[in-house]
Every structure is written in structure tokens, then in C-alpha cells.
């Protein structure tokens, strides 16, 4: 399975895996699954850290790549078609980072591992966290 891990769940995966459901942990730990983190999530984490809303043991520029390497999570860049799709999505949710994750999941045919129930309003497979 190919899975795009949303920002909150990626942070839980790295710092508080016990917050994830047993099913989510199984998906994350199965080496047969391909896990992705959106560049939009890295941007969101960096912004929250700069605003003092998210504490990390290292600056985001070091923390995110090191944790991705350690866990085998692959980066998913934001492409022009992702941005255009995100801008055209129905306004079920206004968070631009989450809308980008939905657009990427749709275009790249990825399931989204998320704790946010509103993702189900979009046509995207969801792995509940």
C-alpha cells in the first residue's frame, strides 16, 4: 500500500506512536508499504515551529530529514498539478496544508493516514489514525 501520512500523524509517529490506532501502527510498521510525507507537511511543521506552536528537539531543517531517513518515509514534492488540484477542491475544509495533502493523494493514488474525519468528505482512501 502507498500511504501519504498527514502532518499530525507523522509527528505522532515520531514522538507519540501510542496515540495512533493499532491499525495505523500496523500500516506504518509494515515494510511492504510505501510511506510518504508531503513537502506541504514540512512547510507546515516549519511554520508552526517558527511561531512557537511546535517544539522540536532540532530545527525543522535537521529534524524532518533525519527522522524521514530513520523511518524510511519518502518525500513527496508539491508539483504544479497538485497546487491546481488543491485550489479547485470543494471547500469541505479550509486548511491549505490538508487540502494539498488531499490533492496529492488523489493525483498520486495514495491512501491518507489521518486522524481528521473530514478527509472522508473527499474522494481519497483513508487509513484512520
C-alpha positions in Angstrom: 0.0 0.0 0.0 1.2 3.5 -0.8 0.3 5.9 2.1 0.6 9.7 2.5 1.0 10.4 6.2 -0.7 13.6 7.3 1.3 16.1 9.3 -0.2 15.4 12.7 0.1 11.7 12.3 3.7 11.9 11.1 4.5 13.9 14.3 2.8 11.3 16.4 4.6 8.6 14.6 7.9 10.2 15.5 7.1 11.4 19.1 3.9 9.7 20.4 3.2 6.5 18.4 0.9 5.3 21.2 -1.6 7.9 20.0 -2.0 6.0 16.8 -4.5 3.2 16.4 -3.2 -0.4 16.2 -4.3 -0.5 12.5 -2.3 2.7 11.8 0.7 1.4 13.6 0.5 -1.8 11.6 0.4 0.1 8.3 3.3 2.3 9.4 5.4 -0.7 10.5 4.8 -2.9 7.5 7.9 -2.7 5.3 5.8 -3.6 2.3 4.1 -0.3 2.5 5.5 2.9 0.9 5.2 5.9 3.2 5.3 9.5 2.0 5.4 12.9 3.7 4.3 15.9 1.7 6.6 18.9 1.3 3.5 20.8 2.4 3.7 19.0 5.8 7.4 20.0 6.1 6.3 23.6 5.4 3.5 23.4 8.0 5.9 22.0 10.6 8.4 24.7 9.9 5.8 27.5 10.2 4.4 26.1 13.5 7.9 25.7 14.9 8.8 29.3 13.9 5.7 30.6 15.6 6.5 28.7 18.8 3.4 26.5 18.4 5.5 23.3 17.9 8.6 22.3 19.9 11.1 20.0 18.3 14.5 18.7 19.6 16.2 20.1 16.5 15.4 22.8 13.9 13.0 21.5 11.3 15.6 21.6 8.6 17.5 19.0 10.5 14.7 17.2 12.4 12.5 16.4 9.4 15.1 14.9 7.0 16.8 12.9 9.8 13.5 11.4 11.0 12.4 10.6 7.5 15.7 8.8 6.8 15.4 6.8 10.0 11.8 5.7 9.4 12.1 5.2 5.6 9.4 7.8 4.8 9.8 9.2 1.3 9.4 12.9 0.4 6.6 13.9 -1.8 7.3 17.2 -3.6 4.5 19.7 -4.4 4.0 19.9 -8.1 2.1 22.4 -10.2 -0.7 19.9 -10.8 -1.0 19.3 -7.0 -1.4 23.1 -6.4 -4.0 23.4 -9.1 -6.0 20.5 -7.8 -5.8 21.7 -4.2 -7.1 25.1 -5.3 -10.1 23.5 -7.1 -11.2 21.2 -4.3 -14.6 21.7 -2.7 -14.4 23.7 0.5 -15.1 20.9 2.9 -12.1 22.2 4.8 -10.2 25.4 4.7 -6.8 24.3 5.9 -4.5 24.8 2.9 -2.0 22.2 4.1 -4.6 19.5 4.4 -6.2 20.4 1.1 -2.8 19.9 -0.5 -2.5 16.5 1.1 -5.9 15.6 -0.3 -4.9 16.8 -3.8 -1.6 14.9 -3.7 -3.3 11.7 -2.5 -5.9 12.0 -5.3 -3.4 12.6 -8.1 -0.7 10.2 -6.9 -3.3 7.5 -5.9 -2.3 7.3 -2.3 -4.2 6.5 0.8 -4.0 9.1 3.6 -3.2 8.1 7.1 -5.0 10.7 9.2 -6.9 11.4 12.4 -9.0 14.1 10.7 -12.5 12.7 9.9 -13.2 15.4 7.3 -10.7 13.8 4.8 -13.5 11.3 4.1 -15.6 14.1 2.5 -13.1 13.9 -0.4 -12.6 11.1 -2.8 -9.5 9.7 -1.2 -8.9 6.4 0.6 -8.3 6.9 4.4 -6.4 4.9 6.9 -7.9 6.1 10.3 -5.2 7.0 12.8 
